[in-house]
Amino acid sequence: MKIRLCFLFLLGSLGFIGAQSIDFTHLQVSLELDTNQSTVRGNVHLSFETSGDVDSIYLNGVNMDFEKVKLNSAEVKFGSDKKGIWLWPKSLLDSNSISIKYTAHPRRGMFFIGWNDETGLSRRQVWTQGQGIDNRHWVPHFDEQTDKLITEIEVLFDSKYEVISNGSLISKEEEGEQIRWHYKMTKPHSSYLMMLAIGKYELKKTVSKSGVSLWQYYYPDREEDYKWYYYKNEEIFNFLEKEIGMPYPWENYKQVPVQDFQHGAMENTTATIFGDFFLVDEVAFNDRNYTYVNAHELAHQWFGNLVTATGSDEHWLHEGFATYYQWLSEKHLYGQDFFDWERYKAAQMVFEASKIDTVALGNGKAGSARFYQKGAWVLYMLSESLGKEEFDEVIKYYLQQNAFGVVTTDSLNSAIEKVTGRDFENYFNQWVGTAGEAGGLLKTQSLDKSEINFQYQARSLPFDNWSTVPIALDLVYEDTTVRELVALDESSSFSIPLEKKSNLKYWVVNPNMGVLIQLEESKSIKICETQYRNSNKMLDRYFAVKNAGSLPLSEKQNLLTEVIKNDKEFFSIRAEALKQLVEANYPKSDELLLMVLQSKDVQLQKEAIKLVKNPEGKLMKAVAELREGDSYELRESAINASIAWADPKENSWLNDEFWMENPGVPDNKIAVVVLLYRTAIFQDKKALQDLINYTSSGHEFLTRINAMQALGALQYFNDKVVVNYFDALFSLNRTLSRNARQNLHANYSTESGKVVIDKYVESQMNVWDDFQKRLVNRTFGLNLE
């Protein structure tokens, strides 16, 4: 199928070429897409003005063949390589134009999904992913994050498909069996944020409280689950627009799912693309849902799209802000305890990252756990320090002053100084510019009526000039709470005096985990009990229970049992108490497990079933009932537990068609697990064939990965499977390709697998292109030419 497209871009900012400046004023791109060959053919027309002498002009365009190049309608000297094209003009006018005819075969930036699927099962789509500099793989242009563009796109496509792009839909006109779609942006944005998505969709239009048009695309066959994957969509939009304090800065907002997306989602201006693995149903909603991604990508419309970081070292200003406002949205939807638990989980991700390296947040190599989770933590601590009112004013000023421009961490600090008169340079130096994370063990050395003595031992992480972190310590008396500030620096002993006329009940260091520091505490069971029973902060109660972990079972069993039986308590605290009792072989563990498994708390059930050992009687029955529980993760765990502990004669339930009728959205994981057991236990040939089929290109990448792993567990590999594995290896979805490579490599290490693979490689080596040959060489250590 060939599709003719026409792109128009109006560039509103300066592109700097050498020492001279060029002001691009208009860029028009006409494209034809050969979906079967994944080929782009285009004609690019640029208009620009110059100031001063210009020796050369450069445009980014990766792996493109440039056929005709003209400057002001006349041929011009040019040169190109795999990264782009140079033009050497003899002379220029005040106003000039360039036209280029080119062909591209993008392996990044633009993706053609399902057009060559022989099974006919795959969805047929075209979609783009431009971050950070990948749009240059399908359209040549001055591709810089700091360059702001106004974009316009016109697409002629088969009328059976919907076409989505940035901005407003200006027109939609029928031309025979095709429709011409015309979209236009009204304000400038970075070129990595331009997008295109083509597929078979239905559309639901709604409107925000402020009047912004909201367009939600979905698959026609998934209409019944719309309310789950777009859960609280309008409420999320309304909340964030009010919370951020600045009106949504664009003309509309669209969201569209695509198959085999390599990330969670991408915040293209006015048009977010997200992986269709977020198209959950009522059951999958309890495992992973789209609400947090919805909020995250929407927040990017302000943080990243309206104000854009100057480069990778400032990337936390995109992801940190989006994650922070995502947290606030989740707090609005699910409550304070959920919000605090998200902060806690994020902190653990940051601490885990420091076990691998200690790169500072303000470094382009910091990694996602820092850009997202630590960046959000930096903003959370900043908001706590400034107070909500001043923090909100700072953010509003930061956005207004830098709208449609670029920012650095200094831009944020300048906004703080302008609004509050305070300088946070040292704060950002410590939390953004300094490597490593703080943490250690805090022991209570002694306690009497006059003081508490502590011993702090820092963790042995290779910190890089980490300065002292001031931590709050709350002393909770019968009638008041007194807050002290303590400095935890390397190894130190310190004392905290107590009020003479008050009776101390308990104390909390780093209350409600207000600072990003990993603390382990040593406390008596009496203090843990009092802290748990009296604190109104979920994390303080959680740490009271967690800190009891090192105590003997005889001391803590009453507290932990009390926690587990408290059905109003947050699930993570009950799960921690249950875990401690089971691991300590508490005699009544099975009774508590049974109670929890029969509860209505799905998240707690998911944690509890992992702790089940040698179930029998009522406990085994409870596990069996959860094979149809309100979570696919829970169902999978219950299926595995049933197989592991039940009499093999009792496995007839595996043949129930319920599992194929409810295979697990979105990745068919339940069906794959059941098919694996049917094959292993009953030698079911149909089940084996179904598993093989799941590895084919007719299915989305998560299903294929699950099926490959199942076949790996069965140690099944032959000349039929190898075809699907190599197809997966060559996929442009890196996650699928990586899993296929691992499976192929494992099979190549066996004698029989090597025979199958060598035979297939020999039959295909003259068919594969250079990219495929290089990938095969790297996977098997071969030298195909």
ROPA-322090 format. One line per 5 residues: number of its first residue (from 1); their letters; for each residue x, z, y of C-alpha. Coordinates in steps of 0.5 Angstrom, whole numbers, plus 500, padded with zeros to 3 digits. Each point is the difference from the previous one (the first is absolute). Layout:
BEGIN
NUM) A) X,Z,Y | ...
***
This chain:
BEGIN
1) MKIRL) 500,500,500 | 503,498,507 | 497,504,506 | 502,498,507 | 501,505,505
6) CFLFL) 501,501,508 | 504,506,503 | 500,501,507 | 504,505,503 | 501,502,507
11) LGSLG) 506,504,502 | 500,505,505 | 507,503,500 | 507,498,501 | 504,497,494
16) FIGAQ) 508,501,502 | 504,495,497 | 508,501,501 | 501,502,508 | 494,496,502
21) SIDFT) 492,502,500 | 495,495,497 | 492,502,502 | 496,497,494 | 493,498,503
26) HLQVS) 497,497,494 | 501,499,493 | 496,495,495 | 500,500,493 | 497,495,495
31) LELDT) 500,501,493 | 498,497,493 | 500,505,494 | 501,497,493 | 498,506,496
36) NQSTV) 501,498,494 | 508,499,502 | 500,506,505 | 502,495,505 | 500,500,507
41) RGNVH) 500,494,505 | 500,500,507 | 501,498,507 | 502,505,505 | 499,498,508
46) LSFET) 503,505,505 | 500,500,507 | 505,504,504 | 503,501,507 | 507,502,502
51) SGDVD) 504,503,505 | 507,498,501 | 504,496,495 | 499,500,492 | 505,498,496
56) SIYLN) 496,501,493 | 493,502,498 | 499,504,493 | 494,501,496 | 499,504,493
61) GVNMD) 498,496,494 | 502,502,493 | 502,494,495 | 496,495,504 | 501,492,500
66) FEKVK) 500,498,507 | 498,493,500 | 499,498,507 | 502,503,506 | 498,498,508
71) LNSAE) 502,503,506 | 495,498,506 | 498,494,495 | 507,498,499 | 504,501,494
76) VKFGS) 505,506,501 | 506,502,497 | 499,505,495 | 503,504,494 | 497,505,495
81) DKKGI) 502,504,494 | 496,505,495 | 498,505,506 | 498,495,506 | 501,494,504
86) WLWPK) 504,499,507 | 499,495,505 | 505,498,505 | 497,497,506 | 503,495,505
91) SLLDS) 496,502,505 | 494,504,502 | 494,500,505 | 496,506,503 | 495,499,494
96) NSISI) 502,497,493 | 497,499,493 | 503,500,493 | 497,497,494 | 502,501,493
101) KYTAH) 497,497,494 | 502,504,494 | 499,502,492 | 501,507,497 | 499,503,494
106) PRRGM) 499,508,501 | 502,505,495 | 499,505,506 | 495,501,505 | 494,496,497
111) FFIGW) 498,500,493 | 495,496,496 | 496,504,495 | 497,497,494 | 500,492,501
116) NDETG) 504,499,494 | 497,505,495 | 498,496,494 | 495,506,498 | 496,499,506
121) LSRRQ) 499,507,500 | 504,502,506 | 498,500,507 | 502,494,505 | 503,502,506
126) VWTQG) 505,499,506 | 502,506,504 | 506,501,504 | 505,506,501 | 504,500,506
131) QGIDN) 504,507,501 | 505,500,502 | 503,493,501 | 496,496,494 | 495,496,504
136) RHWVP) 507,495,501 | 499,498,493 | 494,496,502 | 500,499,507 | 506,498,504
141) HFDEQ) 500,504,507 | 504,505,504 | 499,506,495 | 502,507,503 | 496,506,500
146) TDKLI) 501,502,507 | 497,493,502 | 493,500,502 | 495,494,498 | 493,498,501
151) TEIEV) 498,496,494 | 495,495,499 | 498,497,493 | 496,494,498 | 499,499,492
156) LFDSK) 496,495,496 | 498,502,493 | 496,499,494 | 493,503,502 | 500,504,494
161) YEVIS) 505,505,503 | 500,505,506 | 506,499,505 | 502,506,504 | 505,501,505
166) NGSLI) 502,504,506 | 495,500,506 | 493,498,502 | 497,494,496 | 499,495,505
171) SKEEE) 497,495,496 | 498,498,493 | 498,493,499 | 498,496,493 | 504,494,499
176) GEQIR) 498,497,494 | 501,504,494 | 505,504,504 | 499,505,506 | 505,500,506
181) WHYKM) 501,508,502 | 503,501,507 | 502,507,502 | 504,503,506 | 503,506,503
186) TKPHS) 499,502,507 | 506,505,501 | 507,499,498 | 503,503,493 | 507,499,496
191) SYLMM) 500,494,496 | 501,504,493 | 493,503,501 | 497,493,500 | 496,498,493
196) LAIGK) 496,496,496 | 495,501,494 | 496,495,496 | 496,502,494 | 492,501,498
201) YELKK) 498,506,504 | 493,503,502 | 500,503,507 | 496,506,503 | 501,501,507
206) TVSKS) 499,506,504 | 501,503,507 | 504,506,502 | 497,505,505 | 504,497,505
211) GVSLW) 497,493,499 | 506,497,496 | 498,495,495 | 502,502,493 | 501,495,494
216) QYYYP) 501,503,493 | 501,494,495 | 499,502,492 | 499,496,494 | 493,497,498
221) DREED) 501,503,493 | 502,507,503 | 494,501,505 | 497,506,496 | 506,504,502
226) YKWYY) 501,498,507 | 498,507,502 | 506,503,496 | 505,496,502 | 498,500,508
231) YKNEE) 498,507,499 | 499,503,507 | 503,494,503 | 496,500,507 | 501,508,501
236) IFNFL) 507,499,499 | 501,494,505 | 495,505,505 | 505,506,498 | 506,497,502
241) EKEIG) 498,496,506 | 498,507,503 | 506,504,497 | 505,495,503 | 497,500,506
246) MPYPW) 501,493,502 | 495,495,499 | 501,495,494 | 505,495,503 | 497,493,497
251) ENYKQ) 494,496,500 | 498,502,493 | 502,503,493 | 500,496,493 | 502,503,493
256) VPVQD) 501,495,494 | 502,502,493 | 505,495,496 | 503,500,493 | 507,501,498
261) FQHGA) 502,503,507 | 507,503,500 | 498,506,504 | 494,505,502 | 498,496,506
266) MENTT) 502,496,506 | 498,502,507 | 500,493,503 | 497,500,507 | 492,500,499
271) ATIFG) 501,498,493 | 502,505,495 | 502,497,493 | 500,505,494 | 501,500,493
276) DFFLV) 493,499,496 | 503,506,495 | 496,504,505 | 493,497,499 | 498,506,496
281) DEVAF) 494,502,497 | 496,507,500 | 505,503,494 | 507,497,503 | 498,503,507
286) NDRNY) 502,506,497 | 507,498,498 | 502,495,506 | 496,498,505 | 500,495,507
291) TYVNA) 498,506,505 | 508,502,501 | 502,493,500 | 494,498,505 | 502,505,505
296) HELAH) 508,498,499 | 499,493,502 | 495,501,505 | 505,505,504 | 505,494,500
301) QWFGN) 496,496,504 | 502,505,506 | 507,502,497 | 504,494,498 | 495,495,502
306) LVTAT) 499,502,507 | 506,504,501 | 506,497,496 | 506,503,498 | 507,496,502
311) GSDEH) 502,500,493 | 501,503,493 | 504,507,503 | 493,501,503 | 496,498,495
316) WLHEG) 497,507,499 | 496,499,507 | 496,495,496 | 499,504,493 | 501,507,502
321) FATYY) 494,499,505 | 496,496,496 | 501,506,494 | 498,506,505 | 494,497,503
326) QWLSE) 498,498,492 | 501,507,499 | 495,502,506 | 495,495,497 | 500,503,493
331) KHLYG) 500,507,504 | 493,498,503 | 497,497,494 | 503,505,494 | 501,506,504
336) QDFFD) 506,505,502 | 502,502,493 | 501,492,498 | 504,499,507 | 505,506,498
341) WERYK) 501,498,493 | 502,493,502 | 505,503,505 | 503,504,494 | 500,494,495
346) AAQMV) 503,496,506 | 505,505,501 | 502,500,492 | 501,492,501 | 505,501,506
351) FEASK) 504,506,496 | 500,495,494 | 503,495,504 | 506,504,502 | 502,501,493
356) IDTVA) 502,493,500 | 503,499,507 | 500,504,507 | 498,494,504 | 498,502,507
361) LGNGK) 492,498,502 | 503,496,506 | 504,495,495 | 497,493,498 | 502,502,492
366) AGSAR) 497,507,501 | 494,498,494 | 493,500,500 | 499,508,499 | 504,501,506
371) FYQKG) 497,494,504 | 493,502,498 | 500,508,498 | 505,503,504 | 498,495,506
376) AWVLY) 493,503,500 | 503,507,499 | 504,499,506 | 494,499,504 | 496,505,497
381) MLSES) 505,506,502 | 500,496,507 | 493,501,500 | 500,507,498 | 506,502,506
386) LGKEE) 496,496,505 | 493,502,498 | 495,495,499 | 498,499,507 | 507,498,503
391) FDEVI) 501,496,494 | 494,496,500 | 502,499,508 | 507,498,498 | 498,495,495
396) KYYLQ) 495,497,504 | 505,499,506 | 505,497,495 | 495,495,497 | 498,498,507
401) QNAFG) 507,500,503 | 503,495,495 | 494,496,498 | 502,493,497 | 507,502,501
406) VVTTD) 505,503,496 | 502,508,499 | 506,504,497 | 500,508,499 | 502,501,507
411) SLNSA) 494,496,502 | 496,506,497 | 504,505,503 | 500,497,507 | 492,501,499
416) IEKVT) 501,507,498 | 504,501,506 | 495,497,505 | 494,503,497 | 503,507,499
421) GRDFE) 506,501,504 | 504,502,493 | 506,496,497 | 499,499,493 | 507,497,499
426) NYFNQ) 503,505,495 | 494,500,496 | 500,493,499 | 508,500,499 | 498,506,494
431) WVGTA) 494,497,497 | 502,492,501 | 507,500,501 | 503,505,495 | 501,499,493
436) GEAGG) 497,504,494 | 495,505,499 | 500,508,501 | 498,505,495 | 502,505,495
441) LLKTQ) 498,507,497 | 498,506,504 | 500,507,496 | 497,506,503 | 506,505,499
446) SLDKS) 496,506,502 | 493,503,503 | 499,506,504 | 496,503,505 | 505,498,506
451) EINFQ) 502,493,498 | 501,494,494 | 506,498,498 | 501,493,498 | 506,496,497
456) YQARS) 500,492,501 | 504,495,496 | 500,493,502 | 499,494,495 | 506,497,498
461) LPFDN) 498,493,503 | 506,496,504 | 497,501,507 | 503,496,506 | 500,505,506
466) WSTVP) 494,503,498 | 498,505,506 | 497,507,499 | 492,499,499 | 496,505,503
471) IALDL) 494,502,496 | 494,505,501 | 499,506,496 | 493,503,500 | 500,508,499
476) VYEDT) 493,501,498 | 497,507,502 | 494,504,499 | 497,498,507 | 505,495,503
481) TVREL) 505,494,498 | 507,500,503 | 504,494,500 | 507,500,500 | 505,494,500
486) VALDE) 506,500,496 | 506,496,499 | 502,497,493 | 507,498,500 | 504,499,494
491) SSSFS) 501,507,497 | 497,506,504 | 497,507,500 | 496,502,505 | 495,506,501
496) IPLEK) 493,499,503 | 497,507,503 | 493,502,499 | 495,503,505 | 500,508,499
501) KSNLK) 493,501,500 | 497,495,496 | 500,499,493 | 503,493,497 | 496,496,495
506) YWVVN) 504,494,499 | 505,495,504 | 500,493,500 | 506,496,501 | 499,493,503
511) PNMGV) 492,501,500 | 496,494,498 | 506,496,499 | 501,499,507 | 507,497,500
516) LIQLE) 503,495,495 | 505,505,496 | 500,501,492 | 500,508,499 | 499,504,494
521) ESKSI) 498,507,501 | 501,506,496 | 495,505,501 | 496,506,496 | 494,498,496
526) KICET) 496,505,505 | 502,496,506 | 498,494,496 | 494,503,499 | 498,502,507
531) QYRNS) 503,494,503 | 495,496,495 | 494,504,501 | 501,500,508 | 502,494,502
536) NKMLD) 495,495,503 | 506,494,500 | 500,496,493 | 507,499,500 | 502,507,501
541) RYFAV) 495,502,494 | 504,494,496 | 506,503,502 | 498,507,498 | 498,498,493
546) KNAGS) 506,495,499 | 505,506,502 | 497,504,494 | 503,495,496 | 507,503,499
551) LPLSE) 496,507,498 | 499,503,493 | 493,498,497 | 498,507,499 | 500,501,508
556) KQNLL) 497,493,502 | 495,499,495 | 494,503,503 | 501,497,507 | 501,493,497
561) TEVIK) 494,501,496 | 496,502,506 | 502,494,503 | 498,495,495 | 493,503,499
566) NDKEF) 499,499,508 | 496,494,500 | 500,499,507 | 508,500,501 | 504,494,501
571) FSIRA) 501,496,494 | 508,500,500 | 500,508,501 | 496,500,493 | 504,495,497
576) EALKQ) 507,504,502 | 497,506,497 | 498,497,494 | 506,497,499 | 504,506,500
581) LVEAN) 496,504,495 | 500,494,495 | 507,499,501 | 501,508,499 | 496,500,493
586) YPKSD) 494,504,503 | 496,502,494 | 494,498,504 | 502,493,502 | 495,496,496
591) ELLLM) 494,504,503 | 503,498,507 | 501,493,498 | 493,499,497 | 497,503,506
596) VLQSK) 504,495,505 | 499,494,496 | 492,502,500 | 500,501,507 | 498,494,505
601) DVQLQ) 507,500,504 | 502,493,498 | 507,501,503 | 501,507,497 | 498,497,493
606) KEAIK) 505,495,501 | 506,505,501 | 497,504,494 | 499,495,495 | 508,499,500
611) LVKNP) 501,507,498 | 496,500,494 | 504,501,493 | 497,500,493 | 493,500,502
616) EGKLM) 494,502,495 | 493,502,500 | 497,500,506 | 506,498,504 | 501,494,496
621) KAVAE) 492,499,501 | 501,500,508 | 506,496,500 | 496,495,496 | 495,500,505
626) LREGD) 504,498,506 | 502,494,496 | 494,498,505 | 502,504,505 | 499,499,508
631) SYELR) 507,497,501 | 504,494,496 | 506,504,500 | 496,506,497 | 498,495,495
636) ESAIN) 506,498,498 | 503,507,499 | 494,502,496 | 501,493,495 | 507,502,499
641) ASIAW) 499,507,499 | 495,498,495 | 504,496,496 | 506,505,500 | 496,506,498
646) ADPKE) 494,497,496 | 500,499,492 | 501,492,500 | 493,499,496 | 497,502,506
651) NSWLN) 502,495,504 | 494,495,499 | 498,501,507 | 506,495,502 | 496,495,498
656) DEFWM) 494,501,505 | 499,494,505 | 499,505,505 | 508,500,501 | 499,492,501
661) ENPGV) 494,501,505 | 504,505,504 | 507,497,500 | 502,504,506 | 500,497,507
666) PDNKI) 504,497,502 | 506,500,495 | 496,500,493 | 504,506,498 | 495,503,496
671) AVVVL) 499,493,496 | 507,499,499 | 501,508,497 | 494,499,496 | 503,493,497
676) LYRTA) 507,503,499 | 497,505,496 | 495,495,496 | 506,496,498 | 505,506,498
681) IFQDK) 495,504,496 | 495,495,497 | 505,493,501 | 494,497,503 | 502,493,501
686) KALQD) 495,498,506 | 502,506,504 | 508,498,499 | 497,493,503 | 497,503,506
691) LINYT) 506,504,502 | 504,493,499 | 495,497,505 | 500,506,505 | 507,498,501
696) SSGHE) 499,493,502 | 499,497,507 | 493,500,500 | 500,508,502 | 503,504,506
701) FLTRI) 506,502,500 | 499,508,498 | 496,498,494 | 505,495,497 | 505,506,501
706) NAMQA) 496,505,496 | 499,495,495 | 508,498,499 | 501,508,500 | 495,500,494
711) LGALQ) 503,495,496 | 507,503,502 | 497,506,497 | 498,496,494 | 507,497,499
716) YFNDK) 496,493,500 | 503,494,503 | 500,493,497 | 500,493,503 | 493,500,502
721) VVVNY) 501,507,504 | 507,497,503 | 496,494,504 | 496,506,504 | 506,504,501
726) FDALF) 504,494,503 | 495,498,505 | 499,508,502 | 508,499,501 | 499,495,505
731) SLNRT) 495,503,504 | 501,501,507 | 497,507,499 | 506,504,500 | 497,506,496
736) LSRNA) 497,495,495 | 507,496,499 | 504,506,500 | 495,503,494 | 501,493,496
741) RQNLH) 507,500,501 | 501,507,497 | 495,499,494 | 504,493,499 | 507,504,500
746) ANYST) 498,505,495 | 497,495,495 | 507,496,501 | 504,506,498 | 496,499,493
751) ESGKV) 502,495,495 | 493,497,499 | 499,500,508 | 506,496,501 | 498,495,496
756) VIDKY) 494,499,503 | 502,500,507 | 506,495,499 | 496,495,496 | 495,500,506
761) VESQM) 506,500,505 | 502,494,497 | 494,497,500 | 498,501,508 | 507,500,503
766) NVWDD) 499,492,502 | 494,502,503 | 501,506,504 | 503,499,507 | 506,504,503
771) FQKRL) 496,506,502 | 498,501,493 | 506,498,497 | 504,506,504 | 495,505,498
776) VNRTF) 501,498,493 | 507,501,501 | 500,507,503 | 495,502,495 | 504,498,494
781) GLNLE) 507,499,502 | 499,493,499 | 503,494,503 | 495,494,501 | 502,495,504
***
